[in-house]
Amino acid sequence: MTDVSTSLSWRKMAAPVGAVVSGLDVRTIDNDVWSELDALFVEHHVLVFPEQELSAADQIAFASRWGSLVRHPYAGMEEHAEIIELRNKGRRRDVNQHWHSDMTYEHKPPKLTMLYALEAPEFGGDTAFANQELAYASLSAGLRAMVDNLAAHHSAAGLAQLYREDPAQAPRADHPLVRTHDQSRRRSLYLCRAFTERFVGWTKDESRPLMEYLFHHSVRPEYQARHSWSVGDLVMWDNRCLLHFAVHDHGDEPRTIYRLQVEGESPA
Ligand SMILES: [Fe+2]
């Protein structure tokens, strides 16, 4: 492919989103290669690096090239608080089985999420993505003019209930309904069924019809792609312009993933 000038060996993952980079050991890259990867990332929003052999420290070192990592006070690994180990063992369903961008209820949600597969099911357990630049660009001029001037209220209250925590204490934040990517300057819809409660200045009842329309529109099949995991896959995606969904269709087949996130700016 030639849309980004690069010495990297890569192919598109799917029509709406993603690039698969082959023959690269992410432990060995220099600053020039990192710049090329970042350009590819901004253009394609998901990067897949197959056949990696990474320790937790290797994954942290690679991700840190994109910025400071989010540290988790409770859920992080003992020696590496930046990494959460995601395992399906003993769980009937994954709590991430909904369309969302990570932690939109924070004032500064993480800009990217990076997953590394230590165990993968033979089939299932995919991660699905939906390109929100395409979702925004395909709205009519009339609806774009409306959503351009709205902000949305995001809340972790639903998530808190899932974890049996107090919803009243859950974090909340208001963000523009359409955000501009700080690197590409392209605009994306920024709402999700998991965390967006209403438009700012509107009631929940008033918000619901237009929000429902946008929830459906934002995940139309032509904006979507899925990644099927193999052991050794390292995958990073851009929370500034994508929704994602952890498909839990693999039952008890083991799936073990190391997840980390890079801090982001306030959406604007
Ligand atoms: Fe997520």
py3Dmol code that shows the C-alpha trace and the ligand (Angstrom):
import py3Dmol

protein = """\
ATOM      1  CA  MET A   1       0.000   0.000   0.000  1.00  0.00           C
ATOM      2  CA  THR A   2       1.221   3.516  -0.683  1.00  0.00           C
ATOM      3  CA  ASP A   3      -1.064   5.938   1.166  1.00  0.00           C
ATOM      4  CA  VAL A   4       1.529   6.505   3.891  1.00  0.00           C
ATOM      5  CA  SER A   5       5.144   6.795   2.741  1.00  0.00           C
ATOM      6  CA  THR A   6       6.957   4.087   4.659  1.00  0.00           C
ATOM      7  CA  SER A   7       9.654   1.446   4.615  1.00  0.00           C
ATOM      8  CA  LEU A   8       7.405  -0.819   6.673  1.00  0.00           C
ATOM      9  CA  SER A   9       5.906  -4.014   5.340  1.00  0.00           C
ATOM     10  CA  TRP A  10       2.172  -3.781   5.930  1.00  0.00           C
ATOM     11  CA  ARG A  11      -1.264  -4.478   4.487  1.00  0.00           C
ATOM     12  CA  LYS A  12      -4.720  -3.158   5.216  1.00  0.00           C
ATOM     13  CA  MET A  13      -6.640  -5.147   7.823  1.00  0.00           C
ATOM     14  CA  ALA A  14     -10.099  -4.329   6.418  1.00  0.00           C
ATOM     15  CA  ALA A  15     -11.722  -1.678   4.230  1.00  0.00           C
ATOM     16  CA  PRO A  16     -12.856   0.692   7.019  1.00  0.00           C
ATOM     17  CA  VAL A  17      -9.958   0.404   9.465  1.00  0.00           C
ATOM     18  CA  GLY A  18      -6.632  -1.152  10.431  1.00  0.00           C
ATOM     19  CA  ALA A  19      -3.136  -2.034   9.192  1.00  0.00           C
ATOM     20  CA  VAL A  20      -1.220  -5.278   9.787  1.00  0.00           C
ATOM     21  CA  VAL A  21       2.548  -4.733  10.082  1.00  0.00           C
ATOM     22  CA  SER A  22       4.599  -7.836   9.298  1.00  0.00           C
ATOM     23  CA  GLY A  23       8.226  -8.772   9.874  1.00  0.00           C
ATOM     24  CA  LEU A  24       8.824  -6.229  12.638  1.00  0.00           C
ATOM     25  CA  ASP A  25      10.047  -7.037  16.151  1.00  0.00           C
ATOM     26  CA  VAL A  26       8.635  -4.104  18.152  1.00  0.00           C
ATOM     27  CA  ARG A  27      11.461  -4.484  20.714  1.00  0.00           C
ATOM     28  CA  THR A  28      14.022  -3.317  18.162  1.00  0.00           C
ATOM     29  CA  ILE A  29      12.570  -0.175  16.567  1.00  0.00           C
ATOM     30  CA  ASP A  30      14.394   3.163  16.419  1.00  0.00           C
ATOM     31  CA  ASN A  31      12.892   6.678  16.339  1.00  0.00           C
ATOM     32  CA  ASP A  32      12.555   6.716  12.534  1.00  0.00           C
ATOM     33  CA  VAL A  33      10.563   3.484  12.526  1.00  0.00           C
ATOM     34  CA  TRP A  34       8.462   4.768  15.410  1.00  0.00           C
ATOM     35  CA  SER A  35       7.595   7.915  13.400  1.00  0.00           C
ATOM     36  CA  GLU A  36       6.498   5.727  10.491  1.00  0.00           C
ATOM     37  CA  LEU A  37       4.396   3.576  12.815  1.00  0.00           C
ATOM     38  CA  ASP A  38       2.767   6.641  14.318  1.00  0.00           C
ATOM     39  CA  ALA A  39       1.882   7.986  10.848  1.00  0.00           C
ATOM     40  CA  LEU A  40       0.402   4.589   9.934  1.00  0.00           C
ATOM     41  CA  PHE A  41      -1.512   4.563  13.231  1.00  0.00           C
ATOM     42  CA  VAL A  42      -3.007   8.035  12.698  1.00  0.00           C
ATOM     43  CA  GLU A  43      -4.076   7.031   9.173  1.00  0.00           C
ATOM     44  CA  HIS A  44      -5.487   3.558   9.938  1.00  0.00           C
ATOM     45  CA  HIS A  45      -6.413   3.742  13.662  1.00  0.00           C
ATOM     46  CA  VAL A  46      -5.598   0.080  14.426  1.00  0.00           C
ATOM     47  CA  LEU A  47      -2.142  -1.494  14.135  1.00  0.00           C
ATOM     48  CA  VAL A  48      -1.638  -5.261  14.378  1.00  0.00           C
ATOM     49  CA  PHE A  49       1.843  -6.731  14.960  1.00  0.00           C
ATOM     50  CA  PRO A  50       1.713 -10.526  14.662  1.00  0.00           C
ATOM     51  CA  GLU A  51       4.230 -13.001  16.097  1.00  0.00           C
ATOM     52  CA  GLN A  52       5.717 -10.863  18.863  1.00  0.00           C
ATOM     53  CA  GLU A  53       7.519 -12.382  21.866  1.00  0.00           C
ATOM     54  CA  LEU A  54       7.152  -9.768  24.559  1.00  0.00           C
ATOM     55  CA  SER A  55       7.605  -9.563  28.292  1.00  0.00           C
ATOM     56  CA  ALA A  56       5.418  -7.135  30.231  1.00  0.00           C
ATOM     57  CA  ALA A  57       8.421  -4.771  30.349  1.00  0.00           C
ATOM     58  CA  ASP A  58       8.828  -4.990  26.527  1.00  0.00           C
ATOM     59  CA  GLN A  59       5.180  -4.070  25.996  1.00  0.00           C
ATOM     60  CA  ILE A  60       5.492  -1.154  28.416  1.00  0.00           C
ATOM     61  CA  ALA A  61       8.662   0.097  26.681  1.00  0.00           C
ATOM     62  CA  PHE A  62       7.031   0.004  23.219  1.00  0.00           C
ATOM     63  CA  ALA A  63       3.794   1.663  24.349  1.00  0.00           C
ATOM     64  CA  SER A  64       5.678   4.369  26.271  1.00  0.00           C
ATOM     65  CA  ARG A  65       6.900   5.795  22.960  1.00  0.00           C
ATOM     66  CA  TRP A  66       3.346   7.167  22.567  1.00  0.00           C
ATOM     67  CA  GLY A  67       3.227   8.833  25.988  1.00  0.00           C
ATOM     68  CA  SER A  68       2.744   8.205  29.697  1.00  0.00           C
ATOM     69  CA  LEU A  69       0.895   5.033  30.590  1.00  0.00           C
ATOM     70  CA  VAL A  70      -2.249   4.910  32.688  1.00  0.00           C
ATOM     71  CA  ARG A  71      -1.549   3.281  36.060  1.00  0.00           C
ATOM     72  CA  HIS A  72      -4.339   1.391  37.772  1.00  0.00           C
ATOM     73  CA  PRO A  73      -4.548   1.702  41.567  1.00  0.00           C
ATOM     74  CA  TYR A  74      -6.311  -1.670  42.039  1.00  0.00           C
ATOM     75  CA  ALA A  75      -6.309  -3.803  38.930  1.00  0.00           C
ATOM     76  CA  GLY A  76      -2.704  -3.546  37.703  1.00  0.00           C
ATOM     77  CA  MET A  77      -0.185  -6.378  37.923  1.00  0.00           C
ATOM     78  CA  GLU A  78       1.942  -6.513  41.056  1.00  0.00           C
ATOM     79  CA  GLU A  79       5.220  -5.660  39.334  1.00  0.00           C
ATOM     80  CA  HIS A  80       3.749  -3.653  36.443  1.00  0.00           C
ATOM     81  CA  ALA A  81       0.854  -1.456  37.603  1.00  0.00           C
ATOM     82  CA  GLU A  82       0.454  -0.220  33.995  1.00  0.00           C
ATOM     83  CA  ILE A  83      -0.728  -3.654  32.802  1.00  0.00           C
ATOM     84  CA  ILE A  84      -4.010  -5.379  33.511  1.00  0.00           C
ATOM     85  CA  GLU A  85      -4.230  -9.082  32.789  1.00  0.00           C
ATOM     86  CA  LEU A  86      -7.562  -9.893  31.130  1.00  0.00           C
ATOM     87  CA  ARG A  87      -8.620 -13.533  31.569  1.00  0.00           C
ATOM     88  CA  ASN A  88     -11.936 -15.118  30.774  1.00  0.00           C
ATOM     89  CA  LYS A  89     -11.536 -18.096  33.133  1.00  0.00           C
ATOM     90  CA  GLY A  90     -14.630 -18.653  35.238  1.00  0.00           C
ATOM     91  CA  ARG A  91     -16.518 -15.750  33.721  1.00  0.00           C
ATOM     92  CA  ARG A  92     -19.744 -16.178  31.826  1.00  0.00           C
ATOM     93  CA  ARG A  93     -19.369 -12.990  29.846  1.00  0.00           C
ATOM     94  CA  ASP A  94     -16.916 -10.199  29.445  1.00  0.00           C
ATOM     95  CA  VAL A  95     -17.858  -6.846  30.975  1.00  0.00           C
ATOM     96  CA  ASN A  96     -16.444  -5.184  27.840  1.00  0.00           C
ATOM     97  CA  GLN A  97     -19.068  -6.809  25.648  1.00  0.00           C
ATOM     98  CA  HIS A  98     -20.560  -3.505  24.542  1.00  0.00           C
ATOM     99  CA  TRP A  99     -19.602  -0.793  22.051  1.00  0.00           C
ATOM    100  CA  HIS A 100     -17.458   1.835  23.727  1.00  0.00           C
ATOM    101  CA  SER A 101     -14.391   3.997  23.593  1.00  0.00           C
ATOM    102  CA  ASP A 102     -12.301   3.422  26.699  1.00  0.00           C
ATOM    103  CA  MET A 103     -13.117   5.487  29.800  1.00  0.00           C
ATOM    104  CA  THR A 104     -14.999   8.323  28.090  1.00  0.00           C
ATOM    105  CA  TYR A 105     -16.338   9.150  31.564  1.00  0.00           C
ATOM    106  CA  GLU A 106     -12.886  10.528  32.450  1.00  0.00           C
ATOM    107  CA  HIS A 107     -11.930  14.142  31.685  1.00  0.00           C
ATOM    108  CA  LYS A 108      -8.829  12.873  29.887  1.00  0.00           C
ATOM    109  CA  PRO A 109      -9.651   9.438  28.466  1.00  0.00           C
ATOM    110  CA  PRO A 110      -6.730   7.268  27.279  1.00  0.00           C
ATOM    111  CA  LYS A 111      -5.778   8.017  23.678  1.00  0.00           C
ATOM    112  CA  LEU A 112      -4.793   4.485  22.808  1.00  0.00           C
ATOM    113  CA  THR A 113      -5.179   0.977  24.151  1.00  0.00           C
ATOM    114  CA  MET A 114      -2.680  -1.807  23.481  1.00  0.00           C
ATOM    115  CA  LEU A 115      -3.389  -5.526  23.922  1.00  0.00           C
ATOM    116  CA  TYR A 116      -0.952  -8.437  23.758  1.00  0.00           C
ATOM    117  CA  ALA A 117      -2.247 -12.014  23.492  1.00  0.00           C
ATOM    118  CA  LEU A 118      -0.613 -14.705  25.671  1.00  0.00           C
ATOM    119  CA  GLU A 119      -3.430 -17.220  25.138  1.00  0.00           C
ATOM    120  CA  ALA A 120      -6.053 -17.138  22.394  1.00  0.00           C
ATOM    121  CA  PRO A 121      -9.031 -19.389  21.638  1.00  0.00           C
ATOM    122  CA  GLU A 122      -9.013 -21.345  18.378  1.00  0.00           C
ATOM    123  CA  PHE A 123     -12.168 -19.463  17.366  1.00  0.00           C
ATOM    124  CA  GLY A 124     -13.936 -16.477  18.897  1.00  0.00           C
ATOM    125  CA  GLY A 125     -12.964 -13.825  21.400  1.00  0.00           C
ATOM    126  CA  ASP A 126     -12.502 -11.291  18.597  1.00  0.00           C
ATOM    127  CA  THR A 127     -12.173  -7.558  19.160  1.00  0.00           C
ATOM    128  CA  ALA A 128     -14.443  -5.544  16.871  1.00  0.00           C
ATOM    129  CA  PHE A 129     -13.797  -1.928  15.861  1.00  0.00           C
ATOM    130  CA  ALA A 130     -16.016   0.781  14.337  1.00  0.00           C
ATOM    131  CA  ASN A 131     -14.479   3.810  12.591  1.00  0.00           C
ATOM    132  CA  GLN A 132     -16.061   7.003  13.954  1.00  0.00           C
ATOM    133  CA  GLU A 133     -14.457   9.280  11.336  1.00  0.00           C
ATOM    134  CA  LEU A 134     -16.474   7.404   8.714  1.00  0.00           C
ATOM    135  CA  ALA A 135     -19.567   7.485  10.930  1.00  0.00           C
ATOM    136  CA  TYR A 136     -19.321  11.272  11.248  1.00  0.00           C
ATOM    137  CA  ALA A 137     -18.431  11.921   7.593  1.00  0.00           C
ATOM    138  CA  SER A 138     -21.421   9.931   6.348  1.00  0.00           C
ATOM    139  CA  LEU A 139     -24.013  11.992   8.249  1.00  0.00           C
ATOM    140  CA  SER A 140     -26.047  14.469   6.209  1.00  0.00           C
ATOM    141  CA  ALA A 141     -24.932  18.103   6.235  1.00  0.00           C
ATOM    142  CA  GLY A 142     -28.068  18.916   8.247  1.00  0.00           C
ATOM    143  CA  LEU A 143     -27.403  16.387  11.017  1.00  0.00           C
ATOM    144  CA  ARG A 144     -23.675  17.202  11.032  1.00  0.00           C
ATOM    145  CA  ALA A 145     -24.524  20.846  11.671  1.00  0.00           C
ATOM    146  CA  MET A 146     -26.613  19.766  14.647  1.00  0.00           C
ATOM    147  CA  VAL A 147     -24.156  17.311  16.237  1.00  0.00           C
ATOM    148  CA  ASP A 148     -21.278  19.766  15.706  1.00  0.00           C
ATOM    149  CA  ASN A 149     -22.880  22.014  18.308  1.00  0.00           C
ATOM    150  CA  LEU A 150     -23.716  19.411  20.950  1.00  0.00           C
ATOM    151  CA  ALA A 151     -21.833  18.087  23.947  1.00  0.00           C
ATOM    152  CA  ALA A 152     -22.568  14.791  25.695  1.00  0.00           C
ATOM    153  CA  HIS A 153     -22.556  13.678  29.313  1.00  0.00           C
ATOM    154  CA  HIS A 154     -20.625  10.433  29.938  1.00  0.00           C
ATOM    155  CA  SER A 155     -20.860   8.357  33.099  1.00  0.00           C
ATOM    156  CA  ALA A 156     -19.438   5.131  34.536  1.00  0.00           C
ATOM    157  CA  ALA A 157     -22.609   4.555  36.585  1.00  0.00           C
ATOM    158  CA  GLY A 158     -23.666   1.525  34.523  1.00  0.00           C
ATOM    159  CA  LEU A 159     -20.195   0.040  34.815  1.00  0.00           C
ATOM    160  CA  ALA A 160     -20.216   0.628  38.573  1.00  0.00           C
ATOM    161  CA  GLN A 161     -23.425  -1.395  38.876  1.00  0.00           C
ATOM    162  CA  LEU A 162     -21.815  -4.241  36.930  1.00  0.00           C
ATOM    163  CA  TYR A 163     -18.956  -4.260  39.454  1.00  0.00           C
ATOM    164  CA  ARG A 164     -21.386  -3.781  42.388  1.00  0.00           C
ATOM    165  CA  GLU A 165     -19.883  -0.386  43.200  1.00  0.00           C
ATOM    166  CA  ASP A 166     -21.857   2.728  44.170  1.00  0.00           C
ATOM    167  CA  PRO A 167     -23.104   4.399  40.937  1.00  0.00           C
ATOM    168  CA  ALA A 168     -23.325   7.784  42.715  1.00  0.00           C
ATOM    169  CA  GLN A 169     -19.529   7.758  43.133  1.00  0.00           C
ATOM    170  CA  ALA A 170     -18.836   6.806  39.506  1.00  0.00           C
ATOM    171  CA  PRO A 171     -16.721   9.232  37.435  1.00  0.00           C
ATOM    172  CA  ARG A 172     -18.495  11.536  34.967  1.00  0.00           C
ATOM    173  CA  ALA A 173     -17.390  13.956  32.258  1.00  0.00           C
ATOM    174  CA  ASP A 174     -18.811  16.158  29.509  1.00  0.00           C
ATOM    175  CA  HIS A 175     -17.192  16.078  26.053  1.00  0.00           C
ATOM    176  CA  PRO A 176     -17.997  17.502  22.617  1.00  0.00           C
ATOM    177  CA  LEU A 177     -20.224  15.094  20.669  1.00  0.00           C
ATOM    178  CA  VAL A 178     -17.825  15.467  17.742  1.00  0.00           C
ATOM    179  CA  ARG A 179     -14.123  15.537  18.587  1.00  0.00           C
ATOM    180  CA  THR A 180     -11.197  16.643  16.453  1.00  0.00           C
ATOM    181  CA  HIS A 181      -8.188  14.310  16.365  1.00  0.00           C
ATOM    182  CA  ASP A 182      -5.241  16.211  17.817  1.00  0.00           C
ATOM    183  CA  GLN A 183      -2.837  14.830  15.156  1.00  0.00           C
ATOM    184  CA  SER A 184      -4.867  14.387  11.941  1.00  0.00           C
ATOM    185  CA  ARG A 185      -7.403  17.172  12.708  1.00  0.00           C
ATOM    186  CA  ARG A 186     -10.125  14.847  11.367  1.00  0.00           C
ATOM    187  CA  ARG A 187     -13.490  14.830  13.110  1.00  0.00           C
ATOM    188  CA  SER A 188     -15.181  11.824  14.724  1.00  0.00           C
ATOM    189  CA  LEU A 189     -18.425  11.080  16.471  1.00  0.00           C
ATOM    190  CA  TYR A 190     -17.679  10.576  20.166  1.00  0.00           C
ATOM    191  CA  LEU A 191     -20.489   8.768  21.945  1.00  0.00           C
ATOM    192  CA  CYS A 192     -21.223   5.181  22.929  1.00  0.00           C
ATOM    193  CA  ARG A 193     -24.112   3.202  24.310  1.00  0.00           C
ATOM    194  CA  ALA A 194     -22.010   2.020  27.266  1.00  0.00           C
ATOM    195  CA  PHE A 195     -21.219   5.417  28.793  1.00  0.00           C
ATOM    196  CA  THR A 196     -23.109   8.303  27.104  1.00  0.00           C
ATOM    197  CA  GLU A 197     -26.201   9.252  29.118  1.00  0.00           C
ATOM    198  CA  ARG A 198     -27.576  12.405  27.472  1.00  0.00           C
ATOM    199  CA  PHE A 199     -26.684  15.586  25.646  1.00  0.00           C
ATOM    200  CA  VAL A 200     -25.495  18.463  27.804  1.00  0.00           C
ATOM    201  CA  GLY A 201     -28.408  20.836  28.425  1.00  0.00           C
ATOM    202  CA  TRP A 202     -30.941  18.202  27.317  1.00  0.00           C
ATOM    203  CA  THR A 203     -32.944  15.765  29.464  1.00  0.00           C
ATOM    204  CA  LYS A 204     -32.445  12.013  29.104  1.00  0.00           C
ATOM    205  CA  ASP A 205     -35.898  11.733  27.499  1.00  0.00           C
ATOM    206  CA  GLU A 206     -35.122  14.470  24.998  1.00  0.00           C
ATOM    207  CA  SER A 207     -31.721  12.951  24.230  1.00  0.00           C
ATOM    208  CA  ARG A 208     -32.851   9.364  23.734  1.00  0.00           C
ATOM    209  CA  PRO A 209     -34.271   9.446  20.155  1.00  0.00           C
ATOM    210  CA  LEU A 210     -31.261  11.156  18.569  1.00  0.00           C
ATOM    211  CA  MET A 211     -28.822   9.165  20.727  1.00  0.00           C
ATOM    212  CA  GLU A 212     -30.481   5.907  19.651  1.00  0.00           C
ATOM    213  CA  TYR A 213     -30.169   6.946  16.020  1.00  0.00           C
ATOM    214  CA  LEU A 214     -26.484   7.759  16.499  1.00  0.00           C
ATOM    215  CA  PHE A 215     -25.787   4.541  18.484  1.00  0.00           C
ATOM    216  CA  HIS A 216     -27.116   2.515  15.555  1.00  0.00           C
ATOM    217  CA  HIS A 217     -25.512   4.669  12.900  1.00  0.00           C
ATOM    218  CA  SER A 218     -22.066   4.691  14.543  1.00  0.00           C
ATOM    219  CA  VAL A 219     -21.677   0.894  14.368  1.00  0.00           C
ATOM    220  CA  ARG A 220     -23.028   0.209  10.883  1.00  0.00           C
ATOM    221  CA  PRO A 221     -21.275  -2.825   9.352  1.00  0.00           C
ATOM    222  CA  GLU A 222     -19.470  -0.724   6.744  1.00  0.00           C
ATOM    223  CA  TYR A 223     -17.550   1.097   9.497  1.00  0.00           C
ATOM    224  CA  GLN A 224     -16.532  -2.130  11.257  1.00  0.00           C
ATOM    225  CA  ALA A 225     -13.647  -4.585  11.265  1.00  0.00           C
ATOM    226  CA  ARG A 226     -12.759  -7.489  13.573  1.00  0.00           C
ATOM    227  CA  HIS A 227      -9.462  -8.804  14.797  1.00  0.00           C
ATOM    228  CA  SER A 228      -9.254 -12.562  15.428  1.00  0.00           C
ATOM    229  CA  TRP A 229      -6.550 -13.200  17.987  1.00  0.00           C
ATOM    230  CA  SER A 230      -3.515 -15.474  17.707  1.00  0.00           C
ATOM    231  CA  VAL A 231      -0.918 -15.936  20.435  1.00  0.00           C
ATOM    232  CA  GLY A 232       1.782 -13.278  20.044  1.00  0.00           C
ATOM    233  CA  ASP A 233      -0.503 -10.655  18.455  1.00  0.00           C
ATOM    234  CA  LEU A 234       0.130  -7.113  19.655  1.00  0.00           C
ATOM    235  CA  VAL A 235      -2.742  -4.792  18.744  1.00  0.00           C
ATOM    236  CA  MET A 236      -3.110  -1.071  19.412  1.00  0.00           C
ATOM    237  CA  TRP A 237      -6.095   1.102  18.626  1.00  0.00           C
ATOM    238  CA  ASP A 238      -6.974   4.783  18.711  1.00  0.00           C
ATOM    239  CA  ASN A 239      -9.712   5.643  21.227  1.00  0.00           C
ATOM    240  CA  ARG A 240      -9.967   9.163  19.748  1.00  0.00           C
ATOM    241  CA  CYS A 241     -11.727   7.934  16.617  1.00  0.00           C
ATOM    242  CA  LEU A 242     -12.889   4.321  17.205  1.00  0.00           C
ATOM    243  CA  LEU A 243     -15.421   2.328  19.143  1.00  0.00           C
ATOM    244  CA  HIS A 244     -14.583  -1.257  20.075  1.00  0.00           C
ATOM    245  CA  PHE A 245     -16.414  -4.336  21.357  1.00  0.00           C
ATOM    246  CA  ALA A 246     -14.989  -7.473  23.023  1.00  0.00           C
ATOM    247  CA  VAL A 247     -16.971 -10.347  21.514  1.00  0.00           C
ATOM    248  CA  HIS A 248     -17.368 -13.067  24.134  1.00  0.00           C
ATOM    249  CA  ASP A 249     -18.319 -16.084  22.031  1.00  0.00           C
ATOM    250  CA  HIS A 250     -15.515 -18.465  23.058  1.00  0.00           C
ATOM    251  CA  GLY A 251     -17.053 -19.906  26.240  1.00  0.00           C
ATOM    252  CA  ASP A 252     -14.402 -21.359  28.543  1.00  0.00           C
ATOM    253  CA  GLU A 253     -11.636 -21.575  25.962  1.00  0.00           C
ATOM    254  CA  PRO A 254      -8.719 -19.747  27.566  1.00  0.00           C
ATOM    255  CA  ARG A 255      -7.979 -16.208  26.439  1.00  0.00           C
ATOM    256  CA  THR A 256      -5.313 -14.226  28.279  1.00  0.00           C
ATOM    257  CA  ILE A 257      -4.432 -10.688  27.277  1.00  0.00           C
ATOM    258  CA  TYR A 258      -2.145  -8.034  28.704  1.00  0.00           C
ATOM    259  CA  ARG A 259      -3.811  -4.631  28.368  1.00  0.00           C
ATOM    260  CA  LEU A 260      -2.334  -1.179  28.834  1.00  0.00           C
ATOM    261  CA  GLN A 261      -3.372   2.344  27.912  1.00  0.00           C
ATOM    262  CA  VAL A 262      -1.595   5.584  27.023  1.00  0.00           C
ATOM    263  CA  GLU A 263      -2.854   8.811  28.583  1.00  0.00           C
ATOM    264  CA  GLY A 264      -4.750  11.215  26.337  1.00  0.00           C
ATOM    265  CA  GLU A 265      -5.826  14.853  26.210  1.00  0.00           C
ATOM    266  CA  SER A 266      -9.272  16.283  26.941  1.00  0.00           C
ATOM    267  CA  PRO A 267     -11.403  15.705  23.825  1.00  0.00           C
ATOM    268  CA  ALA A 268     -11.891  18.963  21.883  1.00  0.00           C
TER     269      ALA A 268
END
"""
ligand_1 = """\
1
LIG
Fe -12.458 -1.295 26.140
"""
view = py3Dmol.view(width=600, height=400)
view.addModel(protein, "pdb")
view.setStyle({"model": 0}, {"cartoon": {"style": "trace"}})
view.addModel(ligand_1, "xyz")
view.setStyle({"model": 1}, {"stick": {}})
view.zoomTo()
view.show()
